[in-house]
Amino acid sequence: MRFFDQQEQARAQTLRLLLLFGVTVIALVVAVNVALALAWRAVTPGLSGYPAYFFAVNTTVILLFVLGGWWLETSALQGGGEALARQAGAREAWPSVRDAERRLCNIVSELAIAVNMKPPRAMVLTRQHGINAFAAGWDESDAVVAVTQGALDCLSRDELQGLLAHEFSHLREGDTRLNMRLAGMVFGLEMVFNLGASLYNADDRGERSLLSLLALPGLAIMATGSLGWLAGRALKAAVSRQREFLADARAVQFTRSKDGLGGVLRKVAGEQTGSRLSGGVSQALHPSVQHMLLVSASSPARWLASHPPLAERIRRIYGRPMGALVARPDDQAPTRPDALF
């Protein structure tokens, strides 16, 4: 795997997508102004020109909704990484009483030294038996890495190291913070659509005329807002997929092993082949946290999927297609106490 080349490619693609996200917001503001101008002409055919500050007010209101939605969504995540992990059902690791969790904490400490960052808090999702993990936190001071019980039971030490290295990359690269902010922006775009829907449905008597003072502008905002919202969701998902490719490449760089993370993804593929719910953790989390998982629940529309296909991630790591592996609970069981270290 040419991990440095893949890292540069992922970073460059992320930058292009973020610029496109900004262009989408600008295009939404322009489209809403155009739509409202046409609606104004339709409901006031006898008047010429527009009210004072018509376009300035439209632009300000739309930006307030987008930025206000972003603020509301990100404010809900101010509890930090530990709060999000506990929301998902995680608890702190118990290294003093459980061998597998002591091994987890040891690997976290080792990787923190290797990548020169403060060790995140290690947590365990004890009720999740599929192989998965996620990292959360705004910065290193409140960062956590949470792994499922299935990962502790079914992964070898090298594989667990590869899995955690992937999550360390998300923390090191600021991916959790980036995706939280993009989720907030998408929520803001959705609020523009909701504004249009509220105007369009303003008539409580059920009598809606397209030429009414509120219905037609509301319909215009709904139409443009829905396009902006869908574009925002698609771009956020595309950014998330690139950050997954970046984290995969960084994990190989950190561990100097393809078989670490590669083995994890192949075992997840084996779980999916066996119809086990490896991405079940995602359904217990707030939607804006799903991108943090190693493997997320599949999306019916590929362009809205937050993660690339497993087969593509495995192919990039090994340079060729590789088959799935069967995950067994005894894959990682140490035979001696010193095998933990």
N, C-alpha and C positions, 0 to 999 in steps of 0.2 A: 504494500500500500504506500503510495507516495503522499504521505499525510500532510506534508507542508504545502504541496500543490493543492490538495483538496481544501485545506484551511483557507488559503488565499482565494480560491474560487468561491467558497461559501461566504467569506467576508465581502467580497466584491459584489456577489449577487444580493446579499442582504442590503448593502448600501443602495443598490439600484432599486430594490423593492421599497425601501424606506422613502427614497425620493419620489417614487411613484405614489406612495401613500399620501405624501404631501400634495402632490399634483391632484390626487383624487379629492382631497378636501377643498382645494381651490376650485376644481371643476364643479364640485357640488354647489359651492357658493354662487358661481356664475350661472349654473343651470337653474337654481332656485330663483335667482333674479330674473332670468329670461322667462321662466314659467310664470312667475308672478306678474311680470310686465304684460304677458299675453292675457293672463286672467283679468288683469285690471282693464285692459282694452275691451274684453268680452263683456264685463259687467257694467262698464260705463261707456257705452258706444258714443254718447253725445259729447263727451269731454275730450279735450286735447291736452297732451302732456301728462305728467305724473305729479302726485303730491310732493311737497318739499321734502327733501332728504329720503325719498322713496327707496332708492337703492342702498343708501348708507344704512338706513334702519333695517332693511332686509338682511344685509350682510352682517350687521352687528347681532341681530337676533339669531341667525343661523350659527355664527361662531360661538355665541353664548351657549347655545344648546349643545354644540359639539364639545366645547371645553368644559361646560358644566357637567355633561354626562361623563366625560373623562375624570373630572374631579370626584364625582359621586362614586364611580366605580373603584377608583384607586383608593379613596378614603376608606372603603369597606375592607381594604386589605392592609390597613395600617397596623394590624396586630402583629405583623412580622411572620417569619417563617415557622416558628414554633406554633403559633396560633393556627396557621393553615394546616400544619401537620396534624395537630390534635383534632381539628375539624374533620380530617380524613380518618380519624380513629387510631392515630399513631400514639405511641408512648415512648418515653426515653428508654434507650438500651440499658440493660442490666449486666454490665461486664463482670461483676463480682459473683454472679450466681448462675450465669448461663454461658457455656463455652462458645457457642456460635455467636453470641452477642459480644463476647470479649474479642473474638476474632474480628468482628465488624469494627469495633472501636480501635483495635490495633491498626487495621488497614486505613481507617480514616486518619489517624495520627500520622502514619507513614506518608500518605498522599499529601497531607497538608505540608509536611516538611519538603516533599519533592517539588511541589508547585509554589512553595513560599507564600502560604496564606494561613490565616487563622483557622484552626480546625473547626468545622461546623459541628453542630450538635447532632449526634447519631440517634436515630429513632427507628422504631420497628412497628410495622403494621401487622399485628399478630393475627388478625382475622382474615388476612388475604393470603391464599395459598398458591396463587399464580406467581410467576417470576415478574417482578416489577420494582420500580423505585422512582423517587423524584427528589429534586432539590428545590428549596424555597427560601425566600428571604430577599429583602431589598439590598442588603450589603453583607459583608463578612461578619458584622457584629451580631446579626440576628439570623444567620444562615443555618439551615438544617439539611441533612440528608436522611431520608426515610426509605427503608427497604422493606419489602414484604417478607412474611414468614416463609413463603415459598422460595424466595431467593436465598435465604439463610439455609434452608433445608436441602436445596437441590443444586447449589453452585459450589464448585471447587474454590479454593482460595484464590487462584489466578483469575477465575471468572468473576468472583465477587470484587476483586480488585479492578477488573476491567469495567464492571458495572458502575462502581463508585467513581472511577476516573472519568467516566462519561458525565456523571452528575457534578463532579468537581469542575469540569469544563464549563457547564452552564453557570455555575457560580462565578468562576474566574472571568468569564467573558461578559458577565452582566446580563445573561439571557433572561433570567427570571424577572429582573427589573424591566427589561425591554418589553417582554411579552405582557407583563402586567399593564404597562402604559399603552401598548397597542390595544389590549382588551378594553381599556378605558375609552380610547378613541373610537373603537367600533361601537361601544355602548352609546357614545355621544352621537354617532351617525344614526344609530337606531332611534334616538330621541328626536331627531329631525323628522323621521318618518312618523313617529308617534304624534308629533306636533301637527302634521298634516292630517292624520287620522282624526285627531280631536276636533280640528276645525271642520272637517268634512262631515263628522257625525254630530255637529253641534245642535242640530234641530231635534229636540226631544219629542216632538210630535210625530216624527217619522216622515215628515214631508220635506223631501230633499230635492231642490231644483239646482241643476248645474249652473244656473245663472244667478243663484243667490250670492250675497256678498261674501259668505264664508265658504260655501261648499266648493266653488270652483278654485279659489286659491288653495284650499285644503287639499283638493285632488291634485293640484299641480305640485304641492310640496310632498305629498305622498309618493307620487310617481318618481320625482327626482330623488327624494330621500331613500326610497327603496333601492334604487340603483346604486346610490352612494354606500348604503349599508352593505349590500351584497359585494360591492367592490372592496370595501374595507375588510369584510370577513375573508374574502379570497386572498387579499394581500397579507393579512395577518397570518393566515394559514401557510402561505408561501414563505414568509419570513421564518415561521416556526420550523418548517421542513429544512430550510437551509441551516438553521442553528442546530438541528439534529445531526445533519451531515458534519457540521463543524465539530460538534461534541464527540461524534464517533472518531473523527480523525485525531482530535486532541487526546482521546482516551488511548489510542494506539501509540501516540507520541509519549504520553506520560508513562505507560507501562512497558513500552517497547515489545509488545506482544499482540499479534493479531488474534490469537486463540483465546485471549481473555474475554474481551467484549464480543468477539466473533462467536465464541462458544455460548455466551449468554443469549445472543440473538437467535442462534440456531436452536437452542433449547426452547425459547419462546415460540419459534416456528413449530417445533414439535408439539408444544401445548396446543397451539391453534389447530394443528392437524388433528389432534386428538379431541377437538371440540371442548377444550377446557378454557375457561374465561380468564385468560391471562391479563386482559385489560380491565378487569372488573373494578379495580381501584378507581378508575376515572369516573365511574358512575356514583361514587360516594363523595365526590369533590365538587366545589364550586366550578362552574364551567370555565372560568378564567384561569383555573389551575391545571386543566387537563394537559396543556402543552408541557408541563413540567415532568410528566411521566416518561420513563424510558420507552414504554410502548403504550399508546393510547388506543381506546376503542376505535374501531374502524368507522369511517364516515361513508354514508351512501354516495356522496359526491366526492370524487378524488381531489378536486380542486379546492374543497373545503377541509380536507384532512390535515390535521396538525402535524402528522408524522409521515415520512416517506414509507413506501412499502418495505416490509421486512426483507424481501428478496433483494431489493435494490441496495439496502444498507449492507447486507451480507456480501453482496457482489463487490461493492466498493472496498470493503475491508480486505477481502481475500484476492481481489482482482479477477475472480471467476465465480460462477454459481457454486453454491455449496448446499448440501442437503441438510434437512432438519435433524436434530438430535433428540433423543428421549431423555427427559429429565427425571432422575431417580432421587429419592430422598437421601440415599446413602452415598451420593456422588461426592459429598464434601466431608463426610464423617471422619474426623481424625482418629487414628489408631493409638496415638500417644499424646500425653499432655503437651509435649514440646512441639507437636505438629501444628499447634495453634499459632506459633510465632515465626 
